[in-house]
């Protein structure tokens, strides 16, 4: 049970209801919990949306899944397994992220996963940075670091308010 109420659009001041009605937040507990601070939720969603543009959808999901797995964060993993699949991440690639089997991924995807894990765990390595830099310009590498950091902060916020997945956890392997 979450430590804060899980709100609905109707619970918000009128000026913030669009956050539920004009965005595809559905019944996601993350947003229902964040709705307790609607102005901050608004800024969170704006920032998230901008960070999502750092990489193409499939590559972005590799980064988020790698971050969630490094943190062993069930909620983020649970949400992004579905989103990753929708973006074209295969079950074999999801298993490779779970098992930290970078050899099972192509070099670009492996570079994303290695770098995301390092940043998420607070230990980004020069070799991982250089490997990622071989595939992306410096601005994108900085954006990837910011995307990972955003999901670390999101995980910690979810932990603080004790938000759990809406349905039974998908598990760490497909």
RARA-V885471 format. One record per pair of residues at least 4 apart in sequence whose C-alpha atoms are under 8 Angstrom apart, sorted by the first residue. I is the first residue (numbers start at 1). J is the second residue. Records with the same first field share a line. If there is no record, write none. Layout:
I->J, J
//
This chain:
1->162, 163, 164
2->6, 33, 161, 162, 163, 164
3->161, 162, 163
4->33, 36, 161
5->32, 33, 36
6->29, 32, 33, 35, 36
7->11, 12, 32, 33, 35, 36
8->12, 20, 32, 35
9->17, 18, 19, 20, 21
10->14, 17
12->16, 17, 35, 38
13->17
16->38, 39, 42
17->21
18->22, 23
19->23, 25, 42
20->24, 25, 26
25->31
27->31, 32, 166
28->32, 166
29->33, 163, 164, 165, 166
30->34, 158, 163
31->35, 41
32->36
33->161, 163
34->38, 40, 41
35->41
37->41
38->42
39->43
40->44
41->45
42->46
43->47
44->48
45->49
46->50
47->51
48->52, 150
49->53
50->54
51->143, 146, 147
52->57, 60, 147
53->57
54->60, 140, 143, 144, 147
55->59, 60, 140, 144
56->60
57->61, 87
58->62, 84, 87, 88, 89
59->63, 109, 112
60->64
61->65, 80, 83, 84, 87, 89
62->66, 84, 89, 109, 112, 113
63->67, 112, 113, 116, 144, 147, 148
64->68, 76, 80, 116, 147, 148, 151
65->69, 76, 77, 80, 81, 84, 94, 97
66->70, 97, 98, 113, 114, 116, 117
67->71, 113, 116, 117, 120, 148, 151, 152
68->72, 73, 74, 76, 77, 151, 152, 155
69->73, 77, 97, 98
70->117, 120, 121
71->120, 121, 152
72->77
73->77, 155
74->78, 164, 165, 169
75->79, 155, 163, 164, 165, 169
76->80, 155
77->81, 172
78->82, 165, 169, 170, 171
79->83, 165
80->84
81->85, 94
82->86
83->87
84->88, 89, 90
85->89, 90, 91
89->93, 94
90->94
91->95, 174
92->96
93->97, 104, 105
94->98, 173, 174
95->99, 172, 173, 174
96->100, 101, 102, 104, 105
97->101, 102, 113
98->172, 173
101->105
102->106, 110, 113, 114
103->110
105->109, 110
106->110
107->111
108->112, 132, 135
109->113
110->114
111->115, 128, 131, 132
112->116, 132
113->117
114->118, 128
115->119, 124, 125, 128, 129, 132
116->120, 144, 145, 148
117->121, 124
118->122, 123, 124, 125, 128
119->123, 124, 145, 148, 149
120->148, 149, 152
124->128, 129
125->129
126->130
127->131
128->132
129->133, 141
130->134
131->135
132->136, 141
133->137, 138, 141
136->140, 141
137->141
138->142
139->143
140->144
141->145
142->146
143->147
144->148
145->149
146->150
147->151
148->152
149->153
150->154
151->155
152->156
153->157
154->158
155->159
156->160
157->161
158->162, 163, 164
159->163
165->169
170->174
//
